[in-house]
């Protein structure tokens, strides 16, 4: 954690817009990631991806998620 205390003031409208932009960016990255991964898989691997374990394997790691979130302009 850094000692940099950033205070951000949002109106309801600007907070909703920020949340929307963040959700949109994560959705786009997730869709592209899963589509590419599924295209590389054979049929049994695709079926495994439907299971809870398979879905967990397709998830982004924390570092990647922070990069996606960080790419959203403030």
Secondary structure as the mmCIF struct_conf table of DSSP 4:
data_model
#
loop_
_struct_conf.conf_type_id
_struct_conf.id
_struct_conf.beg_label_comp_id
_struct_conf.beg_label_asym_id
_struct_conf.beg_label_seq_id
_struct_conf.end_label_comp_id
_struct_conf.end_label_asym_id
_struct_conf.end_label_seq_id
BEND BEND1 UNK A 3 UNK A 3
HELX_RH_AL_P HELX_RH_AL_P1 UNK A 12 UNK A 40
BEND BEND2 UNK A 41 UNK A 41
HELX_RH_AL_P HELX_RH_AL_P2 UNK A 43 UNK A 49
TURN_TY1_P TURN_TY1_P1 UNK A 50 UNK A 50
BEND BEND3 UNK A 51 UNK A 51
HELX_RH_AL_P HELX_RH_AL_P3 UNK A 52 UNK A 58
BEND BEND4 UNK A 59 UNK A 59
HELX_LH_PP_P HELX_LH_PP_P1 UNK A 60 UNK A 61
HELX_RH_AL_P HELX_RH_AL_P4 UNK A 62 UNK A 70
TURN_TY1_P TURN_TY1_P2 UNK A 71 UNK A 71
BEND BEND5 UNK A 72 UNK A 72
#
